[in-house]
């Protein structure tokens, strides 16, 4: 392979020239090189190692670029970063690291390129390309990373027990790369992750969630979650998911393993949407089943109210992991809360009123909800699978039909509270709410169209029933 092809962008010549001016050696290292070999498209993030100081080289490069970009300096870490057009370049001095047991932040000192490659997490991320003018484009691969790329193996450069114990985030990164690239984690490495799984407790939740999101955004997220479970990491990160694992049997009656079912749902939804928060909803849609599981002699296993309980658990889980407690969390909550509604509709004859209520309650998220529920069909019976999908298509078509006719999505009642007050000369009172509710119910049930005149007539009728008198101007 001609590695010079990776360095065709003009920025590499400028870095090379800048390093020469400072009489320094510089190398492109890590993901950029890995992704070039894997033909994963043009990377927008470039890591440059400078022997003798990354900050110094970053300033020199910025000075040599026509637009003189601003250099962001991170003194604590001895790194600097600049943006050139659509590329982000991080400069770091070659270094060696030593770790304390209670922190993943190492003590750092200047080192050689060899020291720097030794401290890398995986052999496939320790690959470096020389940027010096004499050896421009030469590959430095001390740990056979190219061979590991060819064999689709995740392996650490040094003893994996030390690598993972020093920085436990690397355990999640190993699983994330295995998921994204569809690689296998080497056996010794997998065992070392299992041995050190409890060390994940020193990693901040924000870092953990970043890796979880990348696993969820992968083509087949189940790869990552199965590895998290196998290595013992999942019980520390998402105990709510672990609680779904296993099958209980009472009097010969069993229920399905909701952990493996959940992973099937996540893989299904990953084929149809890139919406990260909808993928989170798929991952969490059944978490309420563990606390609501009961056995009844007459009906067998039940999970009554699991959607409601699960939606409450979403808030606690997001709060614990320091995930956003904004509209994204509320979206996931809503999806979990409503996750069974379209399934019930698809099993029955979907009446117009039931579809109107679904659209009313789901609002703008009705399409996302349908996508989630279709992903929830994991039956292995081909006849049943076909029937469910056919029924969901009927529900989808009915949603379009009802929506066009009745305009229920983001429903605004045709009669406002203010109009009820002036019509009957009322002060704020429960009667106003009763009339508004009666109009809403009548529209959702299809008793009146979603139109002003019909709603106005119903308001007058309901007011009369409640013993209200019209104001003089309405007599």
N, C-alpha and C positions, 0 to 999 in steps of 0.2 A: 504493500500500500504506500502511495506517495503522500506522506503526511504534510508536505508543503502545501498541498491543496487545501488543507484546513486553515491555512494562514494567508489566504488570498486577500482578505479585507485589509484596506490601507492602514487600519489602526495598528496592526501587528508590526508593520515596517516602522511606524512612528515610535512604538514602544521599544523596538530593537535599537533604533537610532538614539533614543533618549537614554537607554541603559548604557550604550557605548559612550555617550558624552559624559556619563557619570562614572565610567569605568567599572560598571557593575554587570553581573550576569542576571538574566531574567528568563523565566519559563512560564508557559501557559500550562495550567495543571487542572486535573479534576474533571468535572462534568462536561466541559466543552470538548475535551479530547475524547472522553468516553462516548459522547453522543455523535461525534464525527465518525468514529469507527462503527458505531451501530447504525449510522445513516438515519439519525432521528431528527433531521431538519436542522435549520440554522439556529444555533443557540444565541440567546440575547444576553446571557450572563457569562462573563469571562473572568476567571480567577488567574491572577498573575503573581508568581512568587519572585521576589527580588532578593538576591544575596547581598545583604548590606542595608536593607531598609525599604519597605514598601511605600512609606509616606513620601520619602525623597523622590522616588521614581514617579509616583503619581503626579507630584508638582511639576516635574520636568516634562512629563507627557502632556499635561494640561497646557504648559507654556508653548509647546511645539504644535498644538492643535490650532487650526485657524480660528475657531470660535472661542478659544480660551475658556473651556468650561470650568465651573466651580468645583473645587476638590473638597469633598466631605472627609474630615479626619476623625478617626476614632482612636484617640491616644491610648486609652486603656488597653486596647487590643493590638495597638501598633499597626492598624490598617487604615487604608484610605480608599475612597470610591469616587469615580466620576462617571458622568453619562456623556456619551458621544453619539449623536443622532439617536438611534433606537437601541443602542447597546449600553449595558451597564458593566463597568470594569472595576473589579476590586483588586487592590494591590496589598500584598502582605509580605513582610520580610520573612525569609526562611527561618524557621524556629524549631526548637525542641520544647517539649512540654513535660511537666510533672504534675500529678494530681493528688489532692487530699481526698480522704474517704467521704467527706460530707458535701462535696461540691463537684460539679462537672466543669467548673471554670478553672483551668490549669494555671500553674505558675509557668511563665514563659521566659525563655532566654534565646538569644540569637543562635542560629545553627546553620548547618549546611543543607544543601538540597536533599541529601540522603536523610538527615534528621527530619526534614519536612515531609518527605514521602513516608517515613516510618510512622509519623503521627496520624496519617490519613486513616479514615475509617475502613475502606475496603480496597482491595487490589485494583478494582476497576476504576476507582477514583484517585489512584496514586500515579496514574499515567501523566507524563509531562512532555511537552514539546519545547525544544531549545529555541530561544529567540535571539541568541547571539549571532552576529553577522557571519561568523566563520562556520557555525554549525546550525544555521537556521533551518528549522523543521525536523531536526533529528529527534527520534523518540527515545525517552528514558523510561524503561519499564523494568524496575528491579524485582518486582514480585510476580512476574508473568501475568499481568492484568489482561493483556491482549488474549492470552490463552483462555483465561477465565471468562472473558467476553464471548469467545467462540464456544465454550462449553456451557455457557449460561449459568455460571456459578457465582454466588456471593461469598466472598472469603475475606478475612481480615489479613493485613500485611504481617502482623505480629501475633502473639498468643491471644486468641479470642477472649479468654477469661479476663485478661488484663485490659484489652481494648474496650470491652463492654462494661467492666467494673469501673474503669477510669471515667468513661462518659456513657452513662446508661441510655442517653438519647439514641446512641448508635444502634441499640437493639431495635428500636422502632424504625430507624432509617433502613436497617437491613430488611425488615419485613416490608417496608414501603417500596424499596427498590425491587424486591422479589415480586411484589404485586404489579408494579408499573411495568417491569421488563419481562414478566413471566419467567423469572430465573429461579433456581433452586438455592437455598441457603445450605452451604457445606455442613456436613453432619456435625463436625467438631464445633462449628460456629453455632449451630442450632442448639446443641447441648449447653454451650456456654451462655446462650441467652436464657435458657431454662434455669441454669444455675444462678444467674444474676438477676432474675426477673424482679425480685423484691427491691432491687436498687432503683427501679423506675420511680420510686417514691420521692427521690430527691430532685426529679425533673419538674419544672413548672408546668402547670396545666396548659398554659398558652402554647408551649413547645409541643406538648403531647397532641393537642388539638390540631396544630398545623400538620403533623404527620397523619393523624386520623383523617383529616380532610383530603390529603393527597391519596390515601388508600381508597377512600370513598369515591374520589374522582377518577379512579382507574377503570379500565375496561371491564375487569372482573374483580370487584372488591372482595368477594368471598375468600380469595386466595389469602389476603392479608388477615382477615378476621379469623380464619381457621388457624393460621400461624400464631396469632395473638393468643388464641385459646390453647393451642398445643404447648406453647412455651410458658404458660402460666401468667402472661402479662395482662390478659383480658380481665382477670378478677380484680386487679388493682385499678384498672382504667375504667371499665364499664361493667361493674358487678351486676347491673340490671340485665345485661345481655346474658351473662353467665347463668343467672337464675333461671333462664328459659331452657337450659340444657338438661336433657334427660327425659325418660319416659316412665311415668308411674303406671302401675297396674293394680287394679282392685277388682276382685271377683271376675277376673278374666277380661276386664274392660281396660283398654289402654287409650292414651291420647297421643297425638303426633309430637315429635320433638320440635318444639317451637324455636329452638336456636337454629337448627339446620334449615327449618322452613324459612326463618327470617333471612338467612343468607341467600337462599334461592330467590326470595322476593327482591333483595337488593341487586342481585345479578340481573334479574329480569328488568328492573326499572332502569338499570345502567344502560340497557340496549336502547331505551326510548327517551331518555332525558339527560342533559348535562347539568340540570339544576341541582346544585350541591344540597340545598335545603330539602328538596323533595327526596333526595337519596337518604338524607338524615331521617326524614319521616318514615321511609321504608325500613330503615335500620331499627327504629324505635316503635314501629306501629303496634307491636305485640307485647311491649314491656309490661303492660298492666296484667298480662295473663298469669305471671308467677304469683303475685299477691292475691289474685282473685280465684285461683284454682280450687275447686271443690268437687267432691264426688257425691253423687246422688244416686241411690239404688234404682230409681225409676228411669232417670234420663242419662245416667252415666256422668262423665266429666263435664263440668260447666265452668265458664269464665265470665260470669255475669258482671256487667259494668266495667269490663277490662279497658274499654276505650276511654271512659271517663277517668279511671284511675291512672291509666297510661299518660293521658294528657297532663295530669297534675305532676306526674313523675318527670315529664319533659322539663318543666320549669326547674325542679330541684337538680336534675342532671346538668342542665345548661349553667345553672348558678355555680354548682360544684366545680365544673371544668372551666369556669370563667369564659364561657361562650357568650355571644351577644344576647342580652335579655330584651331585645327590641322586636321589630316586626318579623324578623327571621325566626325567632323563638316562637312567636305567636302563630306564625304560619305552620311550623312543625306541630305545635299543639293542636291546631285546628285540623290538620290532616290526620293526626292520631285519633282525635275525638270522633271524627266523621268516617274513619276508615272502613267501618262495616256497612254504612248506609247504602252505597251503590250496590254492594254485594246482595243485600236483602232485596233491593229493587230488581236486580238481575235474576234472582231466583223466582220472583213473583211476576205477575202481570204488572208492568209499570204503568200505573194510572197517571193521568195528567196532574192530578193534585199532588201525588207523591213526588213527581218530577219537579213540579213548581216549588215544593218545600225544599227539595235538595238544592235547587238553584238558589233559592232565597237564602238558605243557611250557608252555602259554600261561597256565594258571591263570585268574585273574580277567580276564585281558586277551584271552580267546579271541574275544569279540564285537568288540572293537576291531580285532583281527587280521583277522577276516573282513571288516569294513568297509573296511580298508586294501586287502585283496586284491581285493575287488569293484571298488574305485576304480581298481585297476591294469589293469582290462580296457579297453583303448583301441583295440581292433581296429575298423577301419572296415567290416569285412565283417558285414552284419546277421545272417547265418545263424550265424556263429561267435559274435558278440556274444550272441545269444539263447541259444545252446547253453551258453556259459560261465556266464551268469547262472542258467540252469536248473540246471546242475550245482552251482553254489554254494548254491542253495536246498536241493538234496538234502543237501549237506554240513551246512548249518545245521540242517536237520530232524534229521539223524543225531546232531548234537552234543546237541540237546535230549533225544533218545531215550536215548543212551548215558549222558548226565549224570544223567537221572532214574533209570536202572537201576543204574549202577555208581558214582555219586558220586565221580568222579575229580578234579573241580576242587578245588584245594588239598588234594590227596590226603595223608592221614595213614595209614601202614600199620596194619592191624588188630593186628599183633604188634609190640611195641616192643623196642628193643635190650635193655632191662632184663629183659624176660620171657625172651628168648633166653639171657641170662647165667644167670638163676636156673634155667631148665629144664635147662641142660647144665652148670651149675656152672662157668662159664667166667670167666676174667679177660679184660679187653679184648683182642680179637684179630681177625685178618682173617676168621675163620669167622663172626663176628657179621654183618659186612658182606655176606658171601656169602649168608647165609640171608635177610637183609633184601632184598637185590637179587633173589634167586630168587622171593620172595613178590611183590615189586613187578612183576617181569616177567610172572609167571603171571597176575596180575590184569589187567595191561595187554593181554596176549595173549588174555584171555578164557578161560584154562585153568581158573581158579577164580573164583568171585564175590568181590567186595570185602567179605568177611564174616570174622568172627573164627574160626569153627569150621573153615572150609576152610583158612584161613591157618595155623591151629594144626596141622592135620594135615600140611600141606606142610612146616612147620618141623620136625616130627618126622622126616619122610621125608628131608629135606635133611640134617638133623643126622646121621642114620644113614649116609647116603652119605659124609659127611665123617669118619665114624669117631668121632663124639662119643657119649659115654655120658650117659644121663639122670642127673640128681641124684637122691639117695635119695628125696626127697619126691615126685619125679615117676615113680618106678618103678611 
